[in-house]
Amino acid sequence: MDPSSITLAVLAGGAGSRMGAPKSHLMVQGQTVLRWLSNQWKWDGPTLLVTAPGREHPPGSDAFDREVVDAVADQGPLRGVLTALEAATGELVVMTTCDMPTVRREQLDWIVHQFETDAQALALFLRHDDKIEPFPCILRKNADALVRARLDTNDHSMQALAKLPRCSIRSAPPDWPSDTWTNLNHPRDLPGGFSMPTAAPARSDRKYPEAPPGSSPKPPASSNRRTSPPPAP
């Protein structure tokens, strides 16, 4: 498949309440985690950084082709997935997060290859130790309606999305390193070479709509650093 049709989207909008600061501000060996991840993956196609209201433009965000911002705050990673699908220009979107830095390029490539063999599926999620892992995963751009419908329910978990019809779940290869699934939630989780900056930029005062319980308002256009018009749906 043409690399330009496969977007890599990195979710980086979490508040990082247990970490003490947004995890998008992590540092790795003197680099921002976002630039470090970009250098590790060397993605051949378009790249998207998905951030949240009030946490836009984290350090290193310029390592990505575009940054898009969730239209509604505090709806978790499911909102970030929808934001990425709406902004992507290609047919497929590989999703991962900035707080899973041990996900490797070869694992992202494996997911793409597996998904290409299943033309009927709208999404592919992985199972590890009998548990559905929310990330990394891959979705078709036209899965946006499915994700939007989940946002209209009370269950915004990625695992609930994975169990829907036309979403495929496959076991991850057993030889993948165990640290693949490492999620950095607390300062004690940080491996050697990782650190938080002494001070992270303050949250923006810009106002955003809040989602009423059990509903998902029609989102306005995602924020985008580029001035070019958004892609046609």
Protein Blocks (a to p, Z undefined) as FASTA:
>chain_A
ZZklpccdddfkbgolmnopafklpceehiafklmmmmmnopabdcdddddehiahiehk
lmpfbdcddfbghkbjmlmmmmmmmmpmbfbdcdddfklmkbcfklmmmmmmmmmmmmkb
mbdcddeehiacfbdcdddfklmmmmmmmmmpmblcfklmmmpghiacddddfkbcfklm
pccfbfklpcghiacdfbdcdddfbdcddddehiacdddddddfbfbdcddZZ
